[in-house]
Amino acid sequence: MLIIGSHVSFGAKEQLAGSVREAVSYGSNTFMFYTGAPQNTKRCKLSYDLTLEARNLLYDNNIELNNLVIHAPYIINLANNENKESYEFAISFLKEEIERASMLGVEIMVLHPGSYVRFDVETGIKNVINALNEIITKNQTVKICLETMAGKGTEICFKLEHLKRIIDGVNYKDKVKVCLDTCHLNDAGYDINRFDDYLDEFDKIIGIDKIACVHVNDSKNPIGSKKDRHENIGFGTIGFDALLKVIYNERLKNIPKILETPYVGNYDGDKNRIYPPYRFEIEMIRKKRFNPNLKDDIRNYYK
């Protein structure tokens, strides 16, 4: 069975129950969310009643709890310890996010490994290892999924070797997984048209059993550009057919596929004019037929 969904919202009023409702409206059977705004540390208190309501909604809509994904805030940077206070705060905050994930019953947490800034790749990798060894406990149920990155600026993990070295350096290796991102892979220089070759290389270097999640995004940029700009499915440089082969790859059939594609509309500052594409993209993916009028269809639907 295809396990596919998208990023959805998580608001203080409805919390996970609201996330489930949004995902269901898109025709999803999985989804990813932040437990608060990704750009700050402000968090609402989790409600037991809303979490229980969410569990019932998941059951009613045949969505498996173990397929849900939480994304750690991208303000967490474990690769740079130049400012010791900021580094320790990032460690402390990620511990809190893991606790929130545990309270919600979600076991997959995607993490951007971070940027080394004024240091170098070697130092950045060591900093991530040290931080994860301070964060991860033997008995935690949440798996930290290091995301494959595009290589923009000074970020790490745009190469398989970076991921392997971090995993090798972590004490509790069973608690560390990997999240593939197709846009990031493309922008880092990996050819999605030869995705099976990439999986062969991944299996040889890291082990394919370490893949726990896939972010499915097209890219606005050519291969190797190291820019990281997502595009809607089939409208970028990767293309619909190549992405479909990723989504339906037999070696990843039991792994959640998550869309993080851009909202569609007029980006003129009026948020009422940008719309989520996910129900339309998911329908297109399920039908395995590219819709060149997708963006117009989305605009017309939300008029």
Residue pairs with C-beta under 8 A, 6 or more apart in sequence:
1 29
1 253
2 29
2 247
2 248
2 253
2 257
2 285
2 286
3 29
3 30
3 67
3 254
3 255
3 256
3 257
4 28
4 29
4 30
4 216
4 247
4 256
4 257
4 258
4 259
4 282
4 285
4 286
5 23
5 26
5 28
5 29
5 30
5 31
5 32
5 256
5 257
5 258
5 259
5 278
5 282
6 23
6 26
6 28
6 31
6 32
6 258
6 259
6 260
6 261
6 276
6 278
6 281
6 282
7 31
7 32
7 33
7 71
7 258
7 259
7 260
8 19
8 22
8 23
8 26
8 28
8 31
8 32
8 33
9 18
9 19
9 22
9 33
10 16
10 18
10 19
10 33
10 34
10 35
10 36
11 18
12 44
14 21
14 50
15 44
15 46
15 47
15 50
15 51
15 54
16 33
16 50
16 51
16 54
16 104
17 50
17 51
17 53
17 54
17 57
19 31
19 33
19 54
20 31
20 54
20 57
20 58
20 61
20 63
21 57
22 31
23 30
23 31
23 63
24 57
24 61
24 63
25 279
26 276
26 278
26 279
26 282
27 279
27 282
27 283
27 286
28 63
28 278
28 282
29 61
29 62
29 63
29 64
29 67
30 63
30 64
30 67
30 68
30 69
30 256
30 257
30 258
31 63
31 68
31 69
31 258
32 68
32 69
32 70
32 71
32 110
32 213
32 256
32 258
32 260
33 68
33 69
33 70
33 71
34 70
34 71
34 73
35 43
35 46
35 70
35 97
35 100
35 101
35 104
36 42
36 43
36 44
36 73
37 73
38 71
38 73
38 74
38 75
39 73
39 74
39 75
40 73
40 75
41 73
41 75
41 93
43 96
43 100
46 100
46 103
46 104
51 103
51 104
51 105
54 104
55 65
55 105
58 64
58 65
65 105
65 106
66 107
66 108
67 256
68 106
68 108
68 256
69 106
69 108
69 109
69 110
69 145
69 179
69 213
69 256
69 258
70 97
70 100
70 101
70 104
70 106
70 108
70 109
70 110
71 109
71 110
72 94
72 97
72 109
72 110
72 111
72 112
73 93
73 97
74 112
75 90
76 90
76 93
76 94
76 97
76 111
76 112
76 114
77 86
77 90
77 114
77 115
77 117
78 87
78 90
78 91
78 94
78 111
78 113
78 114
78 127
78 128
78 131
78 132
79 113
79 114
79 115
79 116
79 117
79 119
79 124
79 125
79 127
79 128
79 155
79 156
80 86
80 87
80 114
80 115
80 116
80 117
80 118
80 119
80 124
80 127
81 87
81 127
81 130
81 131
82 117
82 118
82 119
87 127
87 131
90 131
91 131
91 134
91 135
94 111
94 131
94 135
95 135
97 109
98 109
98 135
98 140
98 142
98 144
101 107
101 109
101 142
102 140
102 141
102 142
106 142
107 141
107 142
107 143
108 142
108 143
108 145
108 177
108 212
108 213
108 256
109 142
109 143
109 144
109 145
110 145
110 147
110 179
110 213
110 215
111 144
111 145
111 146
111 147
112 147
112 149
112 155
113 124
113 128
113 146
113 147
113 149
113 155
113 156
113 157
113 162
113 166
114 124
114 127
114 128
114 155
114 156
115 124
115 153
115 154
115 155
115 156
116 123
116 124
116 127
116 154
116 156
117 154
119 127
119 154
121 156
121 162
124 154
124 156
125 156
125 162
125 165
125 166
125 169
126 169
128 156
128 166
129 165
129 166
129 169
129 170
132 144
132 166
132 170
132 176
133 169
133 170
133 171
135 144
136 144
136 170
136 171
136 172
136 175
136 176
137 172
138 172
140 175
142 175
143 175
143 176
143 177
143 212
144 175
144 176
144 177
145 176
145 177
145 178
145 179
145 212
145 213
146 157
146 163
146 166
146 167
146 176
146 177
146 178
146 179
147 157
147 178
147 179
147 181
147 184
147 215
148 157
148 158
148 163
148 178
148 179
148 180
148 181
148 184
148 185
148 188
149 155
149 156
149 157
149 158
149 181
149 184
149 188
149 228
150 158
150 183
150 184
150 187
150 188
150 225
150 226
150 227
150 228
151 158
151 159
151 187
151 188
151 189
151 226
152 187
152 226
152 227
152 228
156 162
157 163
157 166
158 184
158 188
158 189
158 226
159 188
160 201
160 202
160 205
160 206
161 205
163 178
163 206
164 205
164 206
166 176
167 173
167 176
167 206
167 210
170 176
176 210
177 210
177 211
177 212
177 213
178 202
178 206
178 210
178 211
178 212
179 211
179 212
179 213
179 214
179 215
180 211
180 213
180 214
180 215
181 214
181 215
181 217
181 260
182 192
182 214
182 215
182 216
182 217
182 218
182 219
182 238
182 243
182 246
183 215
183 217
183 218
183 219
183 228
183 229
183 230
183 231
183 236
183 238
184 215
184 228
185 192
185 198
186 192
186 219
186 221
186 223
186 237
186 238
187 219
187 221
187 223
187 224
187 225
187 226
187 227
187 228
187 229
188 224
188 226
189 223
189 224
189 226
190 198
190 223
191 197
191 198
191 223
192 198
192 238
192 242
192 243
192 246
193 239
193 242
195 242
195 245
195 246
195 249
196 249
199 208
199 249
199 251
199 252
202 208
202 211
208 251
211 252
211 255
212 255
212 256
213 255
213 256
213 258
214 246
214 247
214 252
214 255
214 256
214 257
214 258
215 258
215 259
215 260
216 233
216 243
216 246
216 247
216 257
216 258
216 259
216 260
217 230
217 231
217 233
217 236
217 259
217 260
217 261
218 230
218 231
218 232
218 233
218 234
218 235
218 236
218 237
218 238
218 239
218 243
218 261
219 225
219 229
219 230
219 231
219 236
219 237
219 238
220 227
220 229
220 230
220 231
220 236
220 237
221 227
221 228
221 229
221 237
222 237
223 237
230 236
230 260
230 261
230 262
231 237
231 261
231 262
232 261
232 262
232 264
232 277
232 281
232 294
232 295
233 240
233 243
233 259
233 261
233 281
233 284
233 285
234 240
234 243
234 284
234 290
234 291
234 292
234 294
235 294
235 295
240 284
240 290
241 290
244 285
244 288
246 252
246 257
247 257
247 285
248 288
259 277
259 278
259 281
259 282
261 277
261 278
261 281
262 277
263 274
263 275
263 276
263 277
264 274
264 275
264 277
264 294
264 295
264 298
264 299
265 273
265 274
265 275
265 298
265 299
265 302
266 273
266 274
267 273
267 274
275 298
275 299
275 301
275 302
277 294
277 295
277 298
280 291
280 294
280 297
280 298
280 301
281 294
284 290
284 291
284 294
291 297
